[in-house]
């Protein structure tokens, strides 16, 4: 297995969450936008995947924003892409 496929399978696995809403957002971004994103946004996305589900849910659907502007940018990109 080449390195790109390994990264892709690892990211797919990390996008599997305990909340269907998060699964859909994260997988949608990974499938349709991740490959075209620049290295900075890809890094922010991988960082997002380290957060617990409830925190991610609050970032995407609550009135909470992370302190890191790079995370805010990727969250907004994901939300726009999903139409939320």
C-alpha positions as CSV (number, residue, x, y, z in Angstrom):
1,X,0.0,0.0,0.0
2,X,1.4,3.4,-0.9
3,X,1.7,6.2,1.6
4,X,-1.1,8.3,0.1
5,X,-3.6,5.4,0.3
6,X,-2.5,4.7,3.9
7,X,-3.0,8.3,4.9
8,X,-6.4,8.2,3.2
9,X,-7.5,5.1,5.0
10,X,-6.3,6.5,8.3
11,X,-8.2,9.7,7.8
12,X,-11.3,7.8,6.8
13,X,-11.1,5.9,10.0
14,X,-10.6,9.0,12.1
15,X,-13.7,10.6,10.4
16,X,-15.8,7.8,11.9
17,X,-17.4,9.4,14.9
18,X,-20.1,8.6,17.4
19,X,-22.5,11.2,15.9
20,X,-24.0,10.8,12.5
21,X,-23.9,14.5,11.9
22,X,-20.2,14.6,12.4
23,X,-19.6,11.5,10.3
24,X,-21.4,13.2,7.4
25,X,-19.6,16.5,7.7
26,X,-16.1,15.1,8.1
27,X,-16.5,12.4,5.4
28,X,-18.0,14.8,3.0
29,X,-15.1,17.2,3.4
30,X,-12.6,14.4,3.1
31,X,-14.2,13.0,0.0
32,X,-14.8,16.2,-1.9
33,X,-12.4,18.9,-0.6
34,X,-9.5,17.6,1.4
35,X,-7.3,16.7,-1.7
36,X,-7.7,20.2,-3.1
37,X,-7.0,22.0,0.1
38,X,-3.6,23.5,0.8
39,X,-1.2,22.0,3.3
40,X,-2.3,24.4,6.0
41,X,-6.0,23.5,5.7
42,X,-5.2,19.8,5.5
43,X,-3.2,20.1,8.8
44,X,-6.0,22.0,10.5
45,X,-8.4,19.2,9.4
46,X,-6.2,16.5,10.8
47,X,-6.0,18.5,14.0
48,X,-9.8,18.7,14.2
49,X,-9.9,15.0,14.0
50,X,-8.1,14.8,17.4
51,X,-10.9,16.6,19.2
52,X,-13.6,14.7,21.1
53,X,-17.1,14.4,19.4
54,X,-18.9,16.8,21.7
55,X,-16.3,19.6,21.2
56,X,-16.5,19.1,17.4
57,X,-20.3,19.2,17.6
58,X,-20.2,22.4,19.5
59,X,-17.8,23.9,16.9
60,X,-20.0,22.9,13.9
61,X,-23.5,23.4,15.4
62,X,-23.1,25.5,18.6
63,X,-22.1,29.0,19.2
64,X,-18.5,27.9,20.1
65,X,-15.4,28.7,18.1
66,X,-11.9,27.4,18.6
67,X,-9.2,29.9,19.5
68,X,-7.0,28.9,16.6
69,X,-8.0,30.8,13.4
70,X,-6.7,28.0,11.2
71,X,-9.3,25.7,12.9
72,X,-12.0,28.3,12.4
73,X,-11.2,28.6,8.7
74,X,-11.5,24.8,8.1
75,X,-14.7,24.6,10.2
76,X,-16.2,27.3,8.1
77,X,-15.1,25.6,4.9
78,X,-16.7,22.3,6.0
79,X,-19.9,24.1,7.0
80,X,-20.2,26.0,3.7
81,X,-19.5,22.8,1.7
82,X,-22.2,21.0,3.6
83,X,-24.7,23.9,3.4
84,X,-25.0,24.3,7.1
